[in-house]
Amino acid sequence: MKKILFVLLCFVSLSQADEYNVTVKGNSAGKAKLDMVVGDKNYAVNLTLHPNIMAKMFGIADMRDSSKGIVKNGHYYPKTYRRQTLKGNSLFAVDFLGKQAKQTHKGKTRTVNIDPKGQDPLTQIAQIQYDLRHNKLASRYHLITEKKQRLYLANLQNVSGGKLVVLKQSPQPKRIIRLWFNRQGKLLRMQKEKRGKIDFDMSK
């Protein structure tokens, strides 16, 4: 409890929490909650998944992705990215070390070279929200996961009620990420496509 209070006191900031319906490969998978706290110098983002009964039958547990980092000159630099079950079991971890990242997955750890501005998936959402608020969406974003670094090229579209950001993997667009935001910059929907098929969808 003391640690939670300390973290909250460190962020005199913008705070938001939103709930979404989740589908995986077209099947309802449960609910997700996105919590984001952004200050002048620090940020923290959590995405908590509560699978439905059907998803639990396929072995999906209640879990949480979390990212923490610093904000410098308008860029969000992650320090840690974690995925854990709500029982505390670690599924994977990424520690960001400037031009390198230490990735731990299935008990194996390796250190890889990354772009200094590389970000995890949750930091990427926070960064794009910031960029949209300041009308300066970047042309490219480097995404770091537990396995590798991927380059995505960004495209901005005006849609009814807000904006749509489309991120296409480069040089071959095998993966596409779509992010819908309302006019106030709040995330309405996130969709991930892999090899032409919708792999993940999270919407309000």
C-alpha positions as CSV (number, residue, x, y, z in Angstrom):
1,M,0.0,0.0,0.0
2,K,2.8,2.4,0.8
3,K,4.4,1.7,-2.6
4,I,1.1,2.4,-4.4
5,L,0.7,5.7,-2.5
6,F,4.3,6.7,-3.3
7,V,3.8,6.1,-7.0
8,L,0.6,8.1,-7.0
9,L,2.2,11.0,-5.3
10,C,5.0,11.0,-7.8
11,F,2.5,11.8,-10.6
12,V,0.8,15.2,-10.4
13,S,-0.7,14.4,-13.7
14,L,-3.3,13.3,-16.1
15,S,-5.0,10.1,-14.9
16,Q,-7.5,7.9,-16.8
17,A,-9.1,4.4,-16.5
18,D,-11.2,2.9,-19.2
19,E,-12.9,-0.5,-19.7
20,Y,-13.1,-2.5,-23.0
21,N,-14.6,-5.6,-24.5
22,V,-12.0,-8.0,-25.8
23,T,-12.1,-10.5,-28.7
24,V,-9.3,-12.8,-29.8
25,K,-9.4,-14.3,-33.3
26,G,-13.1,-13.3,-33.5
27,N,-14.1,-14.9,-30.3
28,S,-15.3,-13.0,-27.2
29,A,-12.5,-13.3,-24.6
30,G,-13.6,-11.1,-21.7
31,K,-13.0,-7.6,-20.4
32,A,-9.9,-5.3,-20.2
33,K,-9.1,-2.3,-18.2
34,L,-6.6,0.4,-19.2
35,D,-5.2,2.6,-16.5
36,M,-2.8,5.4,-17.4
37,V,-1.1,8.0,-15.2
38,V,1.0,10.6,-17.0
39,G,3.0,13.4,-15.3
40,D,5.6,15.9,-16.5
41,K,8.5,13.5,-15.9
42,N,7.0,10.1,-15.3
43,Y,4.3,7.8,-16.5
44,A,2.7,4.4,-15.7
45,V,0.3,2.3,-17.8
46,N,-1.5,-0.9,-16.9
47,L,-3.7,-3.1,-19.0
48,T,-5.5,-5.7,-17.0
49,L,-7.3,-8.6,-18.8
50,H,-10.2,-10.5,-17.1
51,P,-10.9,-13.5,-19.4
52,N,-14.4,-14.9,-19.6
53,I,-15.2,-18.6,-18.8
54,M,-14.6,-19.7,-22.4
55,A,-11.2,-18.1,-22.5
56,K,-10.2,-19.6,-19.2
57,M,-11.1,-23.0,-20.6
58,F,-8.3,-22.4,-23.2
59,G,-5.8,-21.6,-20.4
60,I,-5.9,-17.8,-20.5
61,A,-5.5,-16.4,-16.9
62,D,-6.4,-13.1,-15.4
63,M,-3.2,-11.1,-16.2
64,R,-1.8,-7.6,-16.2
65,D,0.6,-5.8,-18.6
66,S,2.4,-2.9,-17.0
67,S,4.9,-0.3,-18.2
68,K,6.7,2.5,-16.3
69,G,9.1,5.1,-17.6
70,I,10.1,8.7,-17.9
71,V,9.0,11.6,-20.1
72,K,11.7,13.7,-21.7
73,N,11.2,16.4,-24.3
74,G,7.8,15.0,-25.3
75,H,9.1,11.4,-25.7
76,Y,8.1,8.5,-23.5
77,Y,11.1,6.3,-22.5
78,P,10.1,3.0,-20.9
79,K,12.2,1.6,-18.1
80,T,10.3,-1.6,-17.5
81,Y,7.6,-3.6,-19.2
82,R,6.0,-6.6,-17.4
83,R,3.3,-9.2,-18.0
84,Q,2.2,-11.1,-14.9
85,T,-0.8,-13.2,-13.9
86,L,-2.9,-11.5,-11.1
87,K,-1.5,-14.3,-8.9
88,G,2.0,-12.8,-9.4
89,N,3.5,-15.3,-11.8
90,S,5.8,-13.7,-14.3
91,L,5.1,-14.4,-18.0
92,F,7.7,-12.1,-19.5
93,A,9.7,-9.0,-18.7
94,V,11.6,-6.3,-20.7
95,D,14.1,-3.9,-19.1
96,F,15.1,-0.9,-21.2
97,L,18.8,0.1,-21.0
98,G,19.1,2.9,-23.5
99,K,20.3,1.4,-26.7
100,Q,19.7,-2.1,-25.4
101,A,16.8,-4.1,-23.9
102,K,17.0,-7.2,-21.7
103,Q,14.2,-9.5,-22.5
104,T,13.2,-12.4,-20.3
105,H,10.7,-14.9,-21.7
106,K,10.0,-18.5,-20.6
107,G,12.9,-18.5,-18.2
108,K,15.5,-17.3,-20.8
109,T,17.1,-13.9,-20.8
110,R,18.9,-12.1,-23.6
111,T,20.1,-8.6,-24.3
112,V,19.5,-7.1,-27.7
113,N,20.3,-3.8,-29.4
114,I,17.3,-1.5,-30.0
115,D,16.5,2.0,-31.2
116,P,17.0,4.5,-28.4
117,K,13.4,5.6,-28.8
118,G,12.0,2.1,-28.9
119,Q,8.8,1.5,-26.8
120,D,6.7,-1.3,-25.5
121,P,3.0,-1.6,-26.6
122,L,1.6,0.3,-23.7
123,T,4.1,3.1,-23.9
124,Q,3.4,3.3,-27.6
125,I,-0.3,4.0,-26.8
126,A,0.6,6.8,-24.3
127,Q,3.1,8.3,-26.8
128,I,0.5,8.4,-29.6
129,Q,-2.0,10.0,-27.3
130,Y,0.5,12.7,-26.5
131,D,1.5,13.1,-30.1
132,L,-2.1,13.5,-31.2
133,R,-2.8,16.1,-28.5
134,H,0.2,18.1,-29.8
135,N,-0.6,17.6,-33.5
136,K,2.8,15.9,-34.2
137,L,2.2,12.2,-35.0
138,A,5.6,10.7,-35.8
139,S,6.1,8.9,-39.2
140,R,7.5,5.8,-37.5
141,Y,7.5,4.0,-34.2
142,H,9.8,1.2,-32.9
143,L,7.9,-1.4,-31.0
144,I,9.8,-3.7,-28.5
145,T,8.2,-6.9,-27.3
146,E,9.4,-9.9,-25.3
147,K,10.8,-11.3,-28.5
148,K,12.1,-8.6,-30.9
149,Q,12.0,-5.1,-32.2
150,R,9.7,-4.1,-35.0
151,L,9.4,-0.9,-37.1
152,Y,6.0,0.5,-37.8
153,L,5.1,3.3,-40.2
154,A,2.3,5.5,-39.0
155,N,-0.6,7.0,-40.9
156,L,-3.3,9.3,-39.5
157,Q,-6.9,9.4,-40.7
158,N,-9.8,11.6,-39.7
159,V,-12.9,9.5,-39.0
160,S,-16.3,10.2,-37.6
161,G,-15.9,11.3,-33.9
162,G,-12.2,11.4,-33.9
163,K,-9.0,10.0,-35.4
164,L,-7.6,6.6,-36.6
165,V,-3.9,5.9,-36.4
166,V,-2.8,3.0,-38.6
167,L,0.6,1.4,-37.9
168,K,2.0,-0.9,-40.5
169,Q,5.0,-3.1,-40.0
170,S,7.9,-2.3,-42.3
171,P,9.3,-3.3,-44.7
172,Q,6.6,-6.0,-45.1
173,P,3.2,-5.2,-43.5
174,K,2.6,-8.6,-42.0
175,R,1.3,-6.9,-38.9
176,I,-1.0,-3.9,-38.7
177,I,-2.1,-2.0,-35.5
178,R,-5.1,0.3,-35.6
179,L,-5.9,2.7,-32.8
180,W,-9.1,4.8,-32.7
181,F,-9.2,7.9,-30.6
182,N,-12.1,10.3,-29.8
183,R,-11.7,14.1,-30.2
184,Q,-10.4,14.4,-26.7
185,G,-7.6,11.8,-27.3
186,K,-9.1,8.9,-25.4
187,L,-8.5,5.4,-26.8
188,L,-11.8,4.0,-28.1
189,R,-10.5,0.8,-29.8
190,M,-7.3,-1.1,-30.5
191,Q,-7.1,-3.7,-33.2
192,K,-4.2,-6.0,-34.2
193,E,-4.1,-7.7,-37.6
194,K,-1.6,-10.5,-38.4
195,R,-1.2,-11.8,-42.0
196,G,-4.6,-10.4,-43.1
197,K,-6.6,-11.7,-40.1
198,I,-7.8,-9.8,-37.0
199,D,-5.8,-11.4,-34.2
200,F,-6.9,-9.1,-31.3
201,D,-9.6,-6.5,-30.8
202,M,-10.3,-4.3,-27.8
203,S,-13.2,-1.8,-28.0
204,K,-15.5,0.2,-25.8
